Amino acid sequence: MQTAALIVTGLVALLHVYFLVLEMFLWTKPYGRRVFKLTEEKAQATKALAANQGLYNGFLAAGLAWGLSLGADGYAIRLFFLGCVIIAGIFGAATVGRKILYVQALPAALAVALGCAA
């Protein structure tokens, strides 16, 4: 179970790197606008807010990578950052759209469950 927990945690970290790229660099590009269903005008108007969100996602990814790099000693760090991801996913689902619960919070919750079962 420990290996599965580490793999899922790594995938959650990679997801947040992807979110960083989407929000910081692709927000106003056709792909980013398509992903977030934005008009060009709305994307331009919210570009700075999206970049800020992307930076926070990068911090989550960095924290998870830090915890992973410590192996067994990084369990508490991984748990903390996975908890942050879960809370952010729940808040996003409540304020933006239910899909965030499944894309962000659910994988992190799975990583926590696997880690606790190990």
C-alpha positions as CSV (number, residue, x, y, z in Angstrom):
1,M,0.0,0.0,0.0
2,Q,2.9,2.4,0.7
3,T,4.1,2.2,-2.8
4,A,0.6,2.9,-4.1
5,A,0.3,5.9,-1.8
6,L,3.6,7.3,-3.0
7,I,2.6,6.8,-6.7
8,V,-0.8,8.5,-6.2
9,T,0.9,11.3,-4.3
10,G,3.3,11.8,-7.2
11,L,0.4,11.9,-9.6
12,V,-1.3,14.5,-7.4
13,A,1.9,16.6,-7.5
14,L,2.1,16.2,-11.3
15,L,-1.6,17.3,-11.6
16,H,-0.7,20.5,-9.7
17,V,2.2,21.2,-11.9
18,Y,-0.2,20.8,-14.9
19,F,-2.6,23.3,-13.1
20,L,0.3,25.7,-12.6
21,V,1.1,25.6,-16.4
22,L,-2.6,26.0,-17.3
23,E,-3.2,28.9,-15.0
24,M,0.1,30.8,-15.3
25,F,1.0,30.2,-19.0
26,L,-1.9,28.9,-21.0
27,W,-4.8,30.8,-19.4
28,T,-5.2,33.2,-22.4
29,K,-4.1,30.7,-25.1
30,P,-6.7,28.7,-27.0
31,Y,-6.1,25.5,-25.1
32,G,-6.4,27.2,-21.7
33,R,-9.5,29.1,-22.7
34,R,-11.1,25.9,-23.9
35,V,-10.2,24.0,-20.7
36,F,-11.8,26.7,-18.5
37,K,-14.5,27.7,-21.0
38,L,-13.4,31.3,-21.2
39,T,-13.9,33.9,-23.8
40,E,-10.8,35.8,-24.9
41,E,-12.1,38.9,-23.1
42,K,-12.7,37.1,-19.8
43,A,-9.4,35.3,-20.0
44,Q,-7.6,38.6,-20.4
45,A,-9.5,40.2,-17.6
46,T,-8.7,37.4,-15.2
47,K,-5.2,36.6,-16.3
48,A,-3.5,38.0,-13.1
49,L,-5.9,36.1,-10.8
50,A,-5.3,32.9,-12.7
51,A,-1.5,33.3,-12.5
52,N,-1.9,33.7,-8.7
53,Q,-3.9,30.5,-8.5
54,G,-1.3,28.8,-10.6
55,L,1.5,29.9,-8.3
56,Y,-0.4,28.4,-5.3
57,N,-0.8,25.1,-7.2
58,G,2.9,25.2,-7.8
59,F,3.5,25.5,-4.0
60,L,1.2,22.5,-3.4
61,A,3.2,20.5,-6.0
62,A,6.5,21.6,-4.4
63,G,5.3,20.5,-1.0
64,L,4.3,17.1,-2.2
65,A,7.6,16.7,-4.1
66,W,9.4,17.7,-0.9
67,G,7.5,15.1,1.1
68,L,8.1,12.4,-1.5
69,S,11.8,13.2,-1.6
70,L,12.1,12.4,2.1
71,G,10.8,8.9,1.7
72,A,9.3,7.5,4.9
73,D,10.4,10.6,6.9
74,G,8.2,12.8,4.6
75,Y,4.9,11.2,5.6
76,A,3.7,14.1,7.8
77,I,4.7,16.6,5.1
78,R,2.9,14.6,2.4
79,L,-0.2,14.3,4.7
80,F,-0.2,18.1,5.3
81,F,0.0,19.0,1.7
82,L,-2.5,16.4,0.6
83,G,-4.9,17.8,3.2
84,C,-4.3,21.3,1.7
85,V,-5.2,19.8,-1.7
86,I,-8.3,18.2,-0.4
87,I,-9.5,21.4,1.3
88,A,-8.8,23.4,-1.8
89,G,-10.7,20.9,-3.9
90,I,-13.7,21.0,-1.6
91,F,-13.7,24.8,-1.6
92,G,-13.3,24.8,-5.4
93,A,-16.2,22.4,-5.8
94,A,-18.4,24.5,-3.6
95,T,-17.5,27.8,-5.2
96,V,-16.6,27.1,-8.8
97,G,-17.8,23.6,-10.0
98,R,-18.3,20.1,-8.8
99,K,-15.8,18.7,-11.3
100,I,-13.0,20.1,-9.1
101,L,-14.0,17.7,-6.3
102,Y,-13.2,14.7,-8.6
103,V,-10.2,16.1,-10.4
104,Q,-8.4,17.6,-7.3
105,A,-9.8,16.4,-4.0
106,L,-10.6,12.8,-4.8
107,P,-7.0,11.8,-6.0
108,A,-5.6,13.5,-2.9
109,A,-8.1,11.7,-0.6
110,L,-7.1,8.4,-2.3
111,A,-3.4,9.1,-1.6
112,V,-4.2,9.8,2.1
113,A,-6.3,6.7,2.4
114,L,-3.6,4.6,0.8
115,G,-1.0,6.1,3.1
116,C,-3.0,5.5,6.2
117,A,-3.7,1.9,5.2
118,A,0.0,1.2,4.8
